[in-house]
């Protein structure tokens, strides 16, 4: 990605290109975003904590210590009401360490097989480290879990999540449609508003 040298540059503490692309779409041209590989960092950052906030902080602090650069991270979890908030912070590994999205979805649907209550919400926490100072931003998207996957776009649990006010799963939506509802977009909007104020952008 070619970036304007005057643009604020942030390292995004992820190797997930889907997340990098989605965040770039959510933020637009206001901020230059580089994933870990683009920044020359070749490692995975653990998520050992029991809250999204602590995991997000772990990732941004790790990158800041390694690079000294302005950076941010995000941690996202799917909280299903019937499952008392699961899979939550274990969303990416719900079916076990290194599990695929399909395996995670399969376990989720099996766990919810007998449930009429399909209510759930995606939660995103962004941790920003800017000039050595830490800031936290949140985004929540309420919705419901389908009884079978639908759609081929997106990633993670997108094929089984329908946001409130929509009749499509995230995986059936275009990126522009998804951004209308997206938890990640809502957290990114908070981040952008903050940076517009602190950096005098209009």
C-alpha positions in Angstrom: 0.0 0.0 0.0 1.4 3.4 -1.0 1.0 6.0 1.8 1.2 9.8 1.9 4.2 10.7 4.0 2.2 13.4 5.8 -0.5 10.9 6.7 -0.7 9.6 10.3 0.8 6.1 10.2 -0.3 3.3 12.5 0.9 -0.2 12.8 -2.1 -2.6 13.2 -1.1 -5.5 15.5 -2.5 -8.3 13.4 -1.5 -10.8 10.7 -5.1 -11.2 9.7 -5.3 -9.6 6.3 -9.1 -9.7 6.4 -9.0 -7.5 9.5 -6.5 -5.1 7.9 -8.7 -4.7 4.8 -11.8 -4.3 6.8 -10.2 -1.7 9.0 -8.9 0.2 6.0 -12.4 0.3 4.6 -13.8 1.4 7.9 -11.3 4.2 8.4 -10.8 5.4 4.8 -7.9 7.5 3.7 -7.5 9.5 7.0 -4.9 7.1 8.5 -2.2 4.9 6.9 -2.5 1.4 8.3 0.2 -1.3 8.1 -0.3 -4.9 9.2 2.5 -6.6 11.1 4.1 -8.2 8.0 4.1 -4.8 6.2 5.8 -3.4 9.2 8.5 -6.0 9.1 7.3 -7.9 12.1 7.0 -11.7 11.7 5.4 -13.0 14.8 2.1 -13.9 16.3 1.0 -12.1 19.5 -0.7 -14.3 22.1 -4.2 -13.5 23.6 -3.9 -15.0 27.0 -6.3 -12.9 29.0 -10.0 -13.3 29.9 -11.3 -9.9 28.5 -11.2 -8.3 25.1 -9.7 -5.2 26.7 -6.7 -7.0 28.2 -6.0 -8.9 25.0 -6.1 -5.8 22.9 -3.7 -4.0 25.3 -1.4 -7.0 25.2 -1.1 -6.8 21.5 -0.7 -3.0 21.1 1.9 -3.0 24.0 3.9 -5.8 22.4 4.1 -3.9 19.1 4.9 -0.6 20.7 7.8 -2.2 22.7 9.1 -3.9 19.6 8.9 -0.9 17.3 8.4 2.3 19.3 5.8 3.3 16.6 2.3 4.5 17.0 0.1 1.4 16.8 -3.2 -0.1 17.6 -4.8 -3.5 18.0 -8.2 -4.9 18.2 -9.8 -7.9 19.9 -13.2 -9.0 18.9 -15.5 -11.6 20.4 -19.0 -13.0 19.7 -21.1 -13.1 22.8 -24.2 -15.4 22.5 -26.8 -14.9 25.2 -27.9 -18.5 25.3 -24.3 -19.5 26.0 -23.8 -17.0 28.8 -21.5 -14.8 26.6 -19.5 -17.6 24.9 -17.5 -17.9 22.9 -16.4 -14.4 23.9 -12.6 -14.0 24.1 -12.2 -17.6 22.8 -14.1 -16.9 19.6 -11.2 -17.5 17.3 -10.4 -20.9 19.0 -13.8 -22.0 20.1 -13.4 -25.5 18.6 -9.8 -25.7 19.9 -6.4 -24.2 19.3 -5.8 -23.5 15.7 -9.4 -24.3 14.8 -10.8 -23.1 11.5 -13.7 -20.7 11.2 -15.9 -23.6 9.8 -15.0 -25.7 12.9 -15.9 -22.9 15.2 -19.2 -22.3 13.5 -20.0 -26.0 13.6 -19.4 -26.1 17.3 -21.4 -22.9 17.9 -24.4 -24.2 16.0 -24.3 -27.6 17.8 -24.2 -25.8 21.2 -27.2 -23.8 20.2 -29.2 -26.6 18.5 -32.0 -26.6 21.0 -32.2 -22.9 21.6 -35.0 -20.6 20.5 -33.0 -17.7 21.9 -30.6 -16.8 19.1 -29.6 -13.3 20.4 -26.0 -12.4 20.2 -23.7 -9.5 19.7 -20.2 -8.9 18.3 -18.0 -6.7 20.5 -14.8 -5.0 19.3 -12.2 -3.3 21.5 -9.5 -1.2 19.9 -6.4 -0.3 21.9 -4.4 2.6 20.6 -0.9 3.6 21.7 -0.2 7.1 20.4 3.1 8.8 21.4 3.3 6.5 24.3 -0.2 7.1 25.6 -2.9 4.4 25.7 -6.5 4.8 24.7 -9.4 2.4 24.4 -12.4 2.4 22.0 -15.5 0.1 21.8 -17.9 -1.1 19.2 -21.0 -3.3 19.6 -23.2 -4.9 17.0 -26.3 -6.7 18.3 -27.9 -9.4 16.2 -28.8 -13.0 16.1 -27.4 -16.4 15.1 -28.8 -18.3 12.1 -29.5 -22.1 12.2 -27.1 -22.7 9.2 -24.4 -20.7 7.5 -25.3 -18.4 4.7 -23.1 -16.4 2.3 -19.4 -16.6 1.2 -18.1 -13.2 2.0 -16.5 -12.0 5.3 -14.7 -14.2 7.7 -15.0 -15.8 11.1 -18.7 -16.1 12.3 -20.0 -13.8 9.5 -22.0 -16.6 7.8 -24.2 -17.2 10.9 -24.6 -13.6 12.2 -27.5 -11.4 11.1 -27.2 -7.8 12.6 -30.4 -6.3 14.0 -32.2 -4.3 11.3 -30.9 -6.6 8.5 -32.1 -9.7 6.8 -28.7 -10.9 5.5 -25.8 -12.4 7.4 -22.6 -10.5 7.3 -21.3 -13.1 4.9 -24.1 -12.2 2.4 -23.2 -8.5 2.5 -20.9 -6.3 0.5 -18.2 -4.5 2.6 -20.2 -1.3 2.2 -23.4 -3.0 3.6 -21.5 -4.6 6.4 -20.0 -1.3 7.4 -23.5 0.1 8.1 -23.7 -2.3 11.1 -20.2 -3.4 11.8 -18.9 -3.5 15.4 -15.4 -3.0 14.0 -16.6 0.0 12.0 -18.2 1.5 15.2 -15.0 1.1 17.2 -13.0 2.5 14.2 -15.3 5.5 14.0 -14.5 6.2 17.7 -10.8 5.9 16.9 -11.1 8.3 13.9 -13.1 10.9 15.9 -10.5 10.9 18.6 -7.6 11.3 16.1 -9.5 14.0 14.2 -9.7 16.0 17.4 -6.1 15.3 18.6 -4.5 15.9 15.2 -6.7 18.8 14.1 -8.3 17.0 11.1 -11.7 18.0 9.7 
